[in-house]
Amino acid sequence: MVNSIKYQTPLLRTFLLNKMRTSFWIQCIFILLLAFALFGPITNLLIWTVAETWYFPHALPSEWGFKYWHQVFNPYSDVSGSLMTSIFIAVLTVIVCLLVSVPAGYALSKRSMPFRAFWMLLFLIPQAFPNLTVYINIARIFYDFGLNGTLLGVVLVHSVHGLMFSVWISVAAFSSTDPMLERASRNLGAGPVYTFFHIILPQAMPGIIASCIFVFLESLDEFTGTFFVGAPDITTLPLLLYTASMEGNYQIASITALILLVPSIGFMIIINKFMKPEMLSKLGK
C-alpha cells in the first residue's frame, strides 16, 4: 500500500501541474481574444486618423501624417461648426431634461405617490419600441407643427430619448437621501421649498450630475433622431461622421469618431465617481 502511494504521488503532482498549465494558457488566450475584441476596432480607428494613404492589400498605411487633422480643425471646416452645434444641442437637452426630471424624480421617489409604477414605466415607453419606428412617427408629427429642420425639434427629440436616463437616475438619487434630515428641517420650522433646495437637493446632487452626463453623452452621440428631424438643415457631428463614411473619407470619419469618443471616456470616469453604490441600489425601486 505504501509503495502504491509513493508511485501515485508523482503522477498526481504531474497531472495537477499539467492541468494548471493548461488552465493558464486557456486564460491567456481568452484574455488576448477579449483584448483584441475591445481594442482592435479602436486601434484601427487610431491608425486611420494618421493615415494619409492606405490601400488594399497593404496591412499598414503607406503614408502617415496629420494632413486630415488640419482639415478637421480648420476654422472653415464643417467639423468645427458641427461640433459646436452638437454641444449646443446637448446642453439644451440637458436643461430640458433637468426641468422635467428633478421635480419628477423627487415626486416619484415617494412611495405614496398614486400610480407611481405607471409614471415610471411611462418614461420607458420610447425605449420599448425600435428607435427607427419612433423617430419616423415623430418626424411626421413635427412636420405638421413646422418643427422639422429646426433646433427646437432636434432638442425635443433628444429630450424624449434622454428623459429615461435623467428621470430614473434622479428617482434613485432622491430615494437615496436621508429622510430624517428632511423631517428635522421641517420640525425646526423650515418650509418645503427651503428644505428641498438646502437639504434634499444637495444630497441628490451627485446622482443628478450623473444623469446630466448620461443625457449629454446620449445627445452628443444621437444620430437617428437628428437624421429624421433635423437633416439637412441641422448638421451634428454624428451626421457628419455618417456622411464622411458614406463618401469613403475614412480619415475624416475616424477623426470625427475619435472626437466623440474622448468626452465619452472622460465623462464615464466622472460618472464612476458620482454613482454611489447606495444610489445604484435604488434604481428601479
HUGI-V341073 format. One record per pair of residues at least 4 apart in sequence whose C-alpha atoms are under 8 Angstrom apart, sorted by the first residue. I is the first residue (numbers start at 1). J is the second residue. If there is no record, write none. Layout:
# HUGI-V341073
I:J
I:J
This chain:
# HUGI-V341073
1:5
2:6
3:7
4:8
5:9
6:10
7:11
8:12
9:13
10:14
11:15
12:16
13:17
14:18
15:19
16:20
17:21
18:22
19:23
20:24
21:25
22:26
23:27
24:28
25:29
26:30
27:31
28:32
29:33
30:34
31:35
32:36
33:37
34:38
35:39
35:40
36:40
37:41
38:42
39:43
40:44
41:45
42:46
43:47
44:48
45:49
45:254
45:258
46:50
46:254
46:258
47:51
48:250
48:251
48:254
48:255
49:66
49:68
49:69
49:251
49:252
49:254
49:255
50:64
50:65
50:66
50:68
50:251
51:61
51:62
51:63
51:64
51:65
51:66
51:251
52:61
52:62
52:63
52:64
52:65
52:66
52:67
52:68
52:251
53:61
53:62
53:63
53:64
54:58
54:60
54:61
54:62
54:63
55:61
55:62
58:62
66:70
67:71
68:72
68:251
68:252
69:73
69:252
69:255
70:74
71:77
72:77
72:78
72:79
72:80
72:252
72:255
73:77
73:79
73:80
74:80
75:80
76:80
77:81
78:82
78:240
79:83
79:237
79:240
79:256
80:84
81:85
82:86
82:235
82:236
82:237
82:240
83:87
83:236
83:237
84:88
85:89
85:235
85:236
85:237
86:90
86:219
86:220
86:236
86:237
87:91
87:220
88:92
89:93
89:151
89:154
89:155
89:219
89:220
90:94
90:155
90:215
90:216
90:217
90:219
90:220
91:95
91:216
92:96
92:155
93:97
93:155
93:156
93:158
93:159
93:162
93:215
93:216
93:219
94:98
94:159
94:212
94:215
94:216
95:99
96:100
96:159
97:101
97:159
97:162
97:163
97:166
97:215
98:102
98:166
98:212
99:103
100:104
100:163
100:167
101:105
101:163
101:166
101:167
101:170
102:106
102:167
102:170
102:208
103:107
104:108
104:167
104:171
105:109
105:167
105:168
105:169
105:170
105:171
105:172
105:174
106:110
106:170
106:171
106:174
106:175
107:113
108:113
108:116
108:119
108:120
108:171
109:171
109:172
109:174
109:175
110:175
111:116
112:116
115:119
116:120
117:121
118:122
119:123
120:124
120:168
121:125
123:163
123:164
123:167
124:128
124:164
125:129
126:131
126:134
126:160
126:161
127:131
127:161
129:133
129:134
130:134
131:135
131:224
132:136
132:224
133:137
134:138
135:139
135:157
135:224
135:225
135:228
135:229
136:140
136:228
137:141
138:142
138:157
138:229
139:143
139:148
139:228
139:229
140:144
141:145
142:146
142:147
142:148
142:153
142:229
143:147
143:148
147:152
147:153
147:229
148:153
148:229
148:230
149:153
149:154
149:229
149:230
149:231
149:232
149:233
149:234
150:154
150:229
150:230
150:233
150:234
151:155
151:230
151:234
152:156
153:157
153:229
153:230
154:158
154:225
154:226
154:229
154:230
155:159
156:160
157:161
157:225
157:226
157:229
158:162
158:218
158:219
158:222
158:225
159:163
160:164
162:166
162:214
162:215
162:218
162:219
163:167
163:215
164:168
165:169
165:211
165:214
165:215
166:170
166:208
166:211
166:212
166:214
166:215
167:171
168:172
168:283
168:284
169:173
169:207
169:208
169:210
169:211
169:283
170:174
170:204
170:207
170:208
170:211
171:175
171:282
171:283
172:176
172:207
172:279
172:280
172:281
172:282
172:283
172:284
172:285
173:177
173:203
173:204
173:205
173:206
173:207
173:208
173:279
173:282
174:200
174:201
174:203
174:204
175:279
175:282
176:204
176:278
176:279
176:282
177:200
177:203
177:204
178:182
179:183
180:184
181:185
181:199
182:186
182:195
182:199
182:200
183:187
184:188
185:189
185:190
185:195
185:199
186:190
186:191
186:192
186:195
190:194
190:195
191:195
192:196
193:197
194:198
194:199
195:199
195:200
196:200
196:201
197:201
197:202
198:202
199:203
200:204
201:205
204:208
205:209
206:210
206:274
206:275
207:211
207:274
207:275
207:279
208:212
209:213
209:274
210:214
210:271
210:274
210:275
211:215
212:216
213:217
213:267
213:271
214:218
215:219
216:220
217:221
217:263
217:264
218:222
220:237
220:238
220:260
221:237
221:238
221:260
222:226
222:238
223:227
223:238
223:239
224:228
225:229
225:230
226:230
226:231
226:234
226:236
226:239
227:231
227:232
227:239
230:234
230:235
231:235
235:239
235:240
236:240
237:241
237:256
237:260
238:242
239:243
240:244
240:253
240:256
241:245
241:252
241:253
241:254
241:256
241:257
242:246
242:253
243:247
244:248
244:249
244:250
244:252
244:253
245:249
245:250
245:253
249:253
250:254
251:255
252:256
253:257
254:258
255:259
256:260
257:261
258:262
259:263
260:264
261:265
262:266
263:267
264:268
265:269
266:270
267:271
268:272
269:273
270:274
271:275
272:276
275:279
275:280
276:280
277:281
278:282
279:283
